Amino acid sequence: MPVRIISLLLIMFIASHSLADGDAKWESTGPYGGLIFSIQLDQSNSKHLVAWTTGGSFVSENAGESWKRIILPRGFEYNKHVKLIGSKFYCFRSDDIYQSEDGVKWKKEADLRYKIYDITCEPGKPENLNSIIAKREKGAFEYYMSCKEKEWQNTLMGTTPLVQPSWIYTLFSPSDTSIIRVFILFSEQKESTVIFGSDDGGKTWEQWTIDAKPANAVFSQKDKRKIYAACYKKPGKMSGLVKSTDAGKTWTQLSDDKRILNMRQIMIHPKLGNLYLGTNDKGLFMTKDEGKTLVELNNGFQNKSVSALACDPGNENVLYIGTQCGLYKSEDSGKRWKWMSEGIEGCQIQGMVDLGKESGKLIVFEHHQGMRISKDWGKTWSLPGDTNALPGKVFSVLKSDKDLLITARTDKSYGSFISNDEGSTWKKIEGLGEKDYLVKVISENEIYAVRDSSMIVKGGLEKPWKVLSKPFDNDTVRWIGKPEGKDYLIVIGDKEIIKISPETGKRAGSLEPPEGYVNFSMLYEPTFDPWKQDWLYVIHKGGDIFRYDIPNREWSKLYDHKAKGDNNWFGKVVFDPGRRGRLIAGYTDGFLAISEDHGKTWNKFNPELPFYAIKNMEATPDRKLVVTGSGTIYSFDLSKLDKE
């Protein structure tokens, strides 16, 4: 598979909220919300809820109107292991459990010696924690329930072959809490799911299997031995909605999986008894008769991939749903939904373009969520475009003088499309095939694409496409750039950086790597100096910033960044368009450095960003430094750094 195109963000133009003179700070401009993995409510306070996403764990004190980030203890990076039990936060990693009152300050609750897979409590008793732990023993995993009520006494549940579990969750029967069921899901190679069951509060255990892959399950509110489960579609296995009337020993399929394809969420209303069924691609359904009659509840949210469900214990009409486009709330039992993700960082922003200085319009393309547009420089967002019409996920985003251009990718091919109505409709670009992806727009009729990873294709919206060159032997084209006003292209591969003619494709010279650096595939986000177009800046994966003086064929090392942790897959240099010589470097770990003298000396950029990971960065024509994280866009007015 070809690698991700190095530059996905082209030109971003954001006019953020005005700053008071001398008030140098970051301004948030959205959009917010993304893939929601879980929603948890405080059963004693329905306004207190937690959502965790690709961008972290977030808590709301006002039923989703606003959110703040949960700050995990040092060393805890897996937000999936954050839970709201009662009104307290718990997180676990390996054999440790930590507890917090506010989601910021943490104290160790327990050291259970074995690997922790789940933590929960008996319904109505948040002070009595239960944890499912496991250890390797003689070619098998041994599973225990560890109970805080008994001074964290461990009770052996049973064993499974030595196959790493992918997911474990615990169920208590709400009408008889002595009935406990623990579901253990394995990797795709494991055909069945193991169920451990106890009918005496965890003193003794039995073990069964279900010939299906339940995404999750719920007990009936009234029948203590009835369980419903939502199962993934798997050939030859039960899928859709399934039921057990003997508390998990045997199962029958209720729904036709052609009607509810790829179910992955199920919730039972604690008062009404209605079942809510979330699917991977058809949205949300409600049934009162175990799937015989289905009511579709998709009015108000655009993305129909349901990833989480929750209901307000104090108000039977209030429901929450998590999708790949954020968190939504309904106050009328699911008839209408309102987006409630303001402040949750979870989007996977793939690209952003502006639609003109005077228009106030921005378009964002996201990894899962498709396209969003803002008409007020990012203050509010909507989803007018139909990126569902594209064959796959957005791969690259480009902009010509008049139009938007996109390459979308599936597992096996690419498709390139153009829109001349701000992304509302798309049509395929003629002349580009399934092995071609767009990489550079110089003008309407000078556009470059890469074919089959190795050939450069040139064409335009009114010009035919033709192969310009195969610049490398046994190498991959990683990036193409053209300095403004110059008559050559710079092409970066894994092993070489070369100059070629934009007319004939012939080589016009090559660039030797910096001393000690032999793999050019480790270079990220190349860019030309706007003040001196024949200076090329690159960041190596290790964090080093280099500048290449093209006429003099000379490399200079400008900066060495010591990354926090091992994750340093993004780095980029941008230039302040209103201050010659000012450079800003940004990295995956959230660090920003600034130079005022063309990279000779560097200082830490202040103030620091209010989030951790940098996904992309650009300096706009009106001198806004715009940085995208996991779902949030922040801007900084660079003019506030100017000295009198």
N, C-alpha and C positions, 0 to 999 in steps of 0.2 A: 504493500500500500504506500502511496506517496505520503510524505510527511505533511503536517499542517503547514499551510502557507505562512511564511514568516510574518508578513504584515497583513493583518486583517482589518485594523482600523486605518482609515485613510485620513480624512479631514473631519475633525470634530469642531463644532462651533456652538458653544454654550454661553448664553448670557445669564449667569447665575444671579441670585439675589444681591442687591447692592450692598457694599461694605462701607462702614463709616471710615472716614479718613484715618489712616494709620492702623486700622483694625485688620491685621494680617491673619486670616483664618480660612479654613476649608469650609466650603458651602456644599451641602448635599442637594442634588437635583434629581435623584431617582433614575430610572424606575426601580421599584422594589419588588420583592417576592419572586419565588422560583419554586423549584421542586420541593414540596413539603413531604417529609417522610413520616412524620408522626405528629399528632395533636393530643395533648393531655390536659384535662381540666381538674382543678381542685374541687373535690366533691362537696366541700363545705363553703366554697366561695366561687360562684359561677363566673365571676369577672376575672378570675385568676387562671390563666392558661399558658401552656408552653407549646411551642412549635420548634421542631428541629428540621434543618434544611441542609442543602449542600454548602451553605455559607455559615453554618453554626447553629447554636441553640438560642432561642429568643423567648422572652417572657412578656406577657401583657397583664396589666393590672386593671384594664378597663374593657374587657371582653373583645379585644382585638383592635380597638381604635388606634392604639400606638404600641410600639414594641421596644424593648431594649435587649441588648445582647447579654447572655449568660457567660461570665468569664470563668473558664474552667481552671482547676488547679494546675500548677506547673507540671508539664509532662503529659497532660491529658489532651489529646487532639481528636479523639474519636467521639464526635457529638452524638452519635447513635446511642451511646451509653449514658445519656442524661435522662433522668426521669423525675417527674413531679409526683410525689407520694404524699398524700395529705396536702399540706401547704409548704412542704420542704422539698428542696432539690437534692437529688442523689446522683452520683456518677460513680462508675466503677471501671477499673482497668486491671487486668491480670487478677491479682488476689486482693486488691484493696477496694474498699467502699468509702467514699467521702460524702459528707453532708453539709448543706448550706441553708441558711435562712433567707438569704437575699440573692443568691446566684453569683456572688462576688467573693465573699470570704468563706473558706472551706475548712473543715476539720475532719480528720480521719475517724470513720465510724467503726471500721473493722478491718482486720487482716485475716482472710479466710484460708490462706496457704495454697488453695487450689485455684484454677482459672475460673472466673465468674462469667456466666453466660446470661443470666437474667436476674433481676431484682424486682420484687413486687411485695404486696401485703395482702392479708386477708381483708375482704371488703368490709369497710367500716372500722378497721383497726389499723390505721397508718403507723401507729407506734410499734407494731409487731411485724418487722420485716422478714421476708423470706428470700433466700437467694438460691439459685441453681448453680452448682459448681461441679467441676469435673477434673479428673486426673488420669493420666496414662498408667495402665497397670497390665503387664503381661499381654501385650498385643491387643488391648481393648481400652475403651474409655469407661471409667466408673463415674456414675452421676449420683450426686447427693443433693438433698434439700437441707440447707443450713438455716436454722430458725433463730432469730434474735431473742424471741421469747424464752428460749431455752439456753441462753448464754451462747448463742451461735452453735448449738449442738447439731452435729451432722447426722442425717439418716440416709443410708444407702438406698437409692431408688432402683438401680439396675445397671447393666452394662450394655455397650454396643461395640461392634467391630471398630478397629482403629481407623475410622474415617472422620475427618474434621467436620463438626457440625457447622452449617451455614447460618442457622437461626434457631433459637429456642424461645418459647413463650409459655407462660403459666396461666392456667384458668382455675378459678374457684367457682363452684356452683353458688349463685347468689341466694338461693333458697335453702341451701344446706352447705355451709362453708367447710364441712369436714370432707366433702368430695372435691378432690384436686386432680387436675389433669395437666401434664407437662408434655407439650408437643416438641419433638426434635426433628428438624429438617436438615437434610444433608445436601451435599453438592449434587449436581445434575446426574452424576454417575450412579447415585443411590436411588433406586426406583421407588422405594416405599418410605413412609414416615413412621418413626417410632413414637409411641404414646406410652408414657408412664402414668399409672393411675393409682390413687389412694382413696379409700372410702372412710378412713379413720383419722383424718387430719394430718397425714404424713407419717404415721407410725409404721404401717406396712404398705407394700407396693406390689402391683402387678404390671405386666408389660405386654403391649399389643402392637400391631402395625396397621396402617391404613394404606390401601393400594391407590394412593393419590398424593398430590403435592399441595397441601393446604397453605394458602398465603396467610390466613389467620382463621380463628374460630371463636364462637361465643356460646355460652350456656343460655338456655331458655330462662326467662325470669320466673316462670311459674312451675315448670316441670324440671325437677332437680336432676334428671338423668337424660335430658334432651340437649344435644349439642348440634349447632349448625356450623358449617365450615365453607369458606370460599376457596376453591381449588383452581390452580393453574391448569390450562389446557395442556394435556400430555397424551400422545397417541396410545390407545389401549388402556388408559386409566380413567378413573372417574374425574370429572372436571365440572366447573360451574358450582352450583349450590348443592351441597350434600348434607345428609342428616344422620345422626346416631340417636337411637332411643334407649341405649343401654350405657350411656356415659362414655362412649368412645371405643367399645369393644368391636362393634360391627357398624357398617355404614351403608347407606343407599343414596343414589343420586336423585335429586328432586327436579332440577332445571335442565332444560335442553341447552347444552352448551353452545348451540348455534344461535340461540336467542341472547344468551349472556356470555359472550366470548371472552375468555381470559379474565375471569373474575380474580381480583386480588385484595379486596377489602369487604368486610362484613361487619355490621353493627346492628344490635337489637335495642330498640327503644325501651328504657327501663320502666316507663309508665304505660305506653301504648302497646308494646309488644310487636310493633312493626319491624320488619327486617329491611335494612338498607344495604344494597349491594353495589359496590364500586368496581368498575371494570377498567381494563387497561386502555380501551380505545372507544368505548361507547357511552361513557359517562356514568351517571348514578341512576339506580332504579330502587323503587320501594315495592314491597309485597306484604300483603296481610294474610296470604293463604299459601305460604311456603313455596312461592315461585310460580303458582298456576296463573296468577294474574300479576302483571308487572306494570307499574306506573313510572314513566320516565320523568326525571327531575333535573333537567339540564338547562333551565331558563336563567341565563345570566352569567354563565362562565363559558369561555371560548374553548379551553382545552379539556378534552374528555378523557384524560388519563387520570383516574382517581387513585391517589396514593395514601390517603388518610381520612378517617371519619371520626367525629365526636359529637356528643349532644350535651346540652345544658341540663344538668340534673334537676334544676329548679324551675325550668320553663320548658314545657313539652314542645313548644313551637320553634325553639332555637336549635339549629343544627350548624355544624362546621364541616367543611370539606377541604381537604388538601389536594391540590393538583400540581401538574408540572408548570402551571402558570400562577402559583401562589395559593393563598388561603382565602376561602370565601365563607360568608356567614349568611344564613337564612333565618328570618324571624317569622316565617309563615309555613313551617314544616317542609321546606324545600321547594315551594312553588316559585320563589324568586331568590336570587343570590346577589350578594354585594361583596366586592373585592375588599379584603381586610388585611393586606400585606404591607401597609405603609411602615417601613422601618425594618422589615425582615430582609436580610441579605441572602439571596439564594439563586439569583439568575446566573446563567452562564452566557455572558455577553460575548458574541462572536464578532460583531462589527457595528460601527456607527458612522453615519454620514449626515451632513447638514444639507438643507435644501435651499440655501441662499441666505445672505446676511440680513435681508429685510423681511424674510418670511416668518421667522421665529420657529421654523419647523425642523425637527430632528427625527431621524429614524434609527431605531435600534433593532438589531437582529440577534436573537438569542438561540442558544444551543438546542433547547427543547421547546421553548415557548413560541417560536416563530418571530413575527415582526410586531413592533410597537411604534407608534408615532406620537410625538408631542408637538403641539402648535404654539407653545408658550415657553420655548427654550428649556424644557425639561421640568416645568413645575407640575404638570399633569400629563398622563399618558393614556392612550387608548390603543385598540387592536383592530385597525381597519383593513389591513392587508390580508390576503389569503395565501399565506405561504404553505398551507396544506395542499395547494395545487402543485407544489414543487415535488420532485421525485424523492427527495431525501433531505438531510439536515444541511443547513447553510454552511458552506465551506469557506467561501471568500466573498467579500463585499467590496465592490468598486463603484466609482461614480464618474461619469463623464460630465460634460457641460450641461447636458439636458436630462440625462437618464440615469437610472440605477441599474447596475449589472450585478448578477449573482451567479456563483457556481454552487450547485447543491450536490451532495454526495450520498450515494447509497454504499452498501458494502462492496459492490462490484463495479460501479461506474460513476460518471459525473454527468451533469447536465447544466448548461449555461443559459441564463434567462435575462430578459431585459424588461424594465417597466418604465413607461413614460407618463404614469399617472400617480407618482409618489408611492408606488408599491401596492396599489389596490389590485391591479391585475398584472399578469406576467405572460410573456410569450417567449418561446424558445429562440435562441440566437442561431440562425441558419449558418451552416458551414463548420460548426464545431461538433466534434463527436463525443462518444462516451469515454474516451481516454484523455480529453482535453479539459483543463481548468484554467480560468482567467487569473492572471497575476499582476498585470500592469496596464493602466490607461494613461496615455499621454494626451490624446485628443480623441474626438469622435471617430477618426479614421486612422488612428495609430494605437492599436491595442495589442497586447502580447498575451499569449497563453502558452502553457506547457502541455505537450502531448506525450503520453506514455512515460512520464517522468524525465525524459531525456532530450526531447526536441522542442525547439522554440517555434511557435506558430504566430504569424503576424497577420493582422487584418483590421477590419473596422466595421462600423455599422452600415456603411455604404460601399465597402470594398471587400472583395473576396478574400478568404483566408488561404494562406499558403505557408508551407514549411520554410522558415527562414534559415534555420541551421540546426545541426546536431552538434552543439558546442564541445561536448566531451565524449571521450571513449570510455565506456564502462564507468560512468559517473551519473549523478543525478542533478538536475537543475533545481537549486534551492531558492534562488531569488534573482530578479531582474530589476535593474534601475537605470534611469537615464538622467544624468546631470542636466539641469536647465541650461539651454544655450549651447550644449556640446553635441558633437557629431558621433558619439559612440555610446554603446550600452555596456554596463557592467553586469556580468553574469557570475553568480557564485554557485559552485558545486561543492561536493564533499572534499575533493582533492585540489581544486584549482579555483582561482578567481581570474577571469579574463575580460578583456575588452573585445567587443565585436562591432562590426558595422551594422547599423540599423537598416541599411538598404540591401546589403548583399549577404550579411551574416558571417562574413569572413573575419577571422581573428585579426585583432590589431594590437596584440600584446597580451602578456599575462602578468599577474601580480604574485610575487613570492610571499609565502606566509611569514608572519613574525617569527623570529627565532624561537624555537622550542614549541611552536604550534603547528601541527601538521594536518589536522582534521578541520576543514572549513565547515563541516556540518554542525560544529559546536558554536557557530556564530549566530547571534540573534539580532533581529531588528536593525539591519544596516540602514544608514541614512546619510544624505549629503548635507554638508554645511551650507545653509542658505546664503551666507555671506561669501563663501568661497566654494563654489560648486564642485571643484575637482579635489576636495577633501572628503574622504569617505570615513565615517565613524562606524565601528562595530563593537559589540559586546560579546566576549567569549562566554561559554557556559559557566566557566569558573568564576566569572565576575569581572574579569579584566576588560578595561576599555582601551581600544586601539584606534588610532587615526592613520589613514593611509593618504599620503600626498601623491596623487596619481601622476602629475608631470615629473616629479622628482623620484618616483618609485621608492618611497621611503615610509617605513612604519614607525610610529611613536606610541609607546605605552603611556597612557594618561592616568589610569586609576586602577587600583586593585581592591575589589570589594570582597570582604570576608562575610560570606552568607551566614545567616542564622539557620542552622540545620543543614540538611543535605538537599533540600528542595529549592533549586535555583534555576528553573527552566525558562525563566523570562527575564530579559534585561533590555533596556532601551535608552537611547540618548535622544533628547529633544532640545530645541533651541528656542529661546525667548525671542519672538519676532520683533520686539521693540527694544531690545538691548543687545547690541552686538557683543559677542564674546561670552554671553551667558548660556551655559549648558546645564541641563538637569538630567541625571541618570536615575532610573527607577528599576527595582528588582522585585522578584516574586515574594521575597520575605517582607515586603512592605517598606524597605529602606529606600530613602531618597537622598541623593548627594547633589550638590550644586557647585558650579565653577563660574567665576566671573571673568576668567582670562583665557578662554579658548581651551580649557582643560589642563592648564599647567598646574593649578592648585585646586583643591576640593575641600568643601566643608559639608557637614550634615545639614540637610534641608530642614528648616524649622518654620512653622510648627509641624510636628509629625502627623502622619495620616491617622485618621480615627478608625482604620481597619487594618487587617493584617496583610492579606495577599493582594498584590498588584497583578491584574490580568492584562491591561493595556494602558497606554499613556500617550497623550498628544498635547501640544501647545497650539491653541487656536489663533486665528489672525487678530482677534481682539485681546490677546495676551492672557487668556485663561489657560492655566495648566489643568488639564482634565485627566483624571485617573479613574479607571474602572476596577472594581474589586469583584467579589463573588455576588454580584447583583446590585451594587450601589455605584453611582457615579458621583464623584466629588470634584469640585473645581476650586482653583485658587487664583486670585488676581495677582499676577506677577508684577504689576506696576507698584504694588505695595512694598516690594523689595528694593525699589529704586532709591538711591541716596540723593539727598538734596544737593 
